[in-house]
Amino acid sequence: MLTALREWLRGLPLQRRVAYLTTVAVALAVAVTSMAGYLTLRISLYQALDNELVDIASSLAVPVAQDIRTLGGLTERALRAGNISVAAVRADGTVFTVPDERTHLVVGPEELAVSKLQTGRSARTGRSTDGTYYRIVAVPITELGNYALVVGRPLQPTNDILSSLWLVLIIFGAAGVVLAAIVGAAVARSSLAPVRGLALAVEHVSATEELKPIEIQAAGDIALLADAFNRTLQSLASSRERQQRLIADAGHELRTPLTSLRTNIELLAADASTGMLSKQDRIAILSDVTAQLTEFSSLVGDLVQLARDDRVAPAPEPIDFRDVVNAALDRVRLRAPGMNFDVELNPFYVIGESDTLERAVTNLLDNAVKWSPPGGTIRVQLEGDRLRVADQGPGIAEADLPHIFDRFYRSDPSRKTPGTGLGLSIVAQAIRMHGGWVKAGPSAQGGAEFTVQLPGSTTLEGLPTPAG
């Protein structure tokens, strides 16, 4: 039963579910409160009636003891005037009543116990000989011993009061539940309006793919949810924009080497049938094709690296950054045998991916080699959390500094040099993935200087424990 009810509730819309649950909660609260109030009043009325009957019995005990057989001369008229019924019971079970009384109290074991024990009192709900309900109390007649005086009063007036109260509680309780249902539905409707707006926004995004933030008209948890959704939309929009820009830029950059490669291959294909090219021309074209394939492969590799627009997720570990820089230097020295490297590396440790960081440092060194004159000196200094790479080239123009790390950006002088225009973009992305930054500026040697800052420590013990 409970499982079926739970499944039914889950199938309802959230607004209706909140309204139903609010109504049920209020109904339960009204029912519990009404029952508690009814029982409290019933107990109070019965206690008041019992105390009144005990007082009457105590006042009648002395005159009744003087003539137990006639109960002290009590008459039916006197009993009716007091709206009571009186009897006496002896320990052997003999009952004495008013002689002219037409209906009598039905004495039970509780009253016999009082007559035998001669202590305490009893109070209960009983009946008379005509079936009328009475509230009956018994007190011992200590003047005689082995006798108890039994006094009762009809319960109808008390029960009428309780019945009226019960009717009032039912009517007002039902009215309260209905009002709670109406208010609950209104509150649910107004409270869940931001949720409905959020749901409509999600449906709109799914249908149109328009990543427009929704207007927040709420407070508390709903506002936090809507704000988180808006941030998600902004992140998706930014990611889509970067993706579209990357695709557009990549298409533009790939078009030139592909066109040149296609032209050369068509020339070679035509020469295969006509023999119009000399041996030297074929060798030159093949060399050009090889260079273009190398440039094309480098461009594809750089694009793949830039497509990794994520954080450092694959098992970051403590790294001695000096090892990363030395590994990059070894690779660049092989490609630039005529260059001089002035290296000063102080201890520095980071948490990250050594391959990604090595690629970034290698790109910085390759850039320095590309712009330095033959036999020039490249200054590499690691001090504290800063890595500086300075060359002796012509430097960077002021107009180019704001765009130096943009994808595919190439200044006018650099268009005549080999490269994909992605190397410094890869550097910026790799450093950003590791929580640092990189900037460019003039060096003391007259060329360009690139400064990399990474979060870390000069001691291995100072590093935080890697997450995961």
LINHU-V918041 format. One record per helix or strand. SS is the DSSP state (H for helix, E for strand). FROM is the first residue (numbers start at 0). LEN is the number of residues. If there is no record, write none. Layout:
# LINHU-V918041
SS:FROM:LEN
SS:FROM:LEN
This chain:
# LINHU-V918041
H:1:9
H:13:53
H:75:6
E:84:6
E:94:3
E:104:1
H:108:9
E:120:8
E:132:8
E:146:8
H:155:36
H:192:16
H:220:54
H:278:29
E:316:4
H:320:15
E:339:6
E:348:4
H:353:18
E:376:7
E:385:5
H:397:4
H:412:4
H:422:11
E:436:6
E:447:6
E:455:2
H:459:3
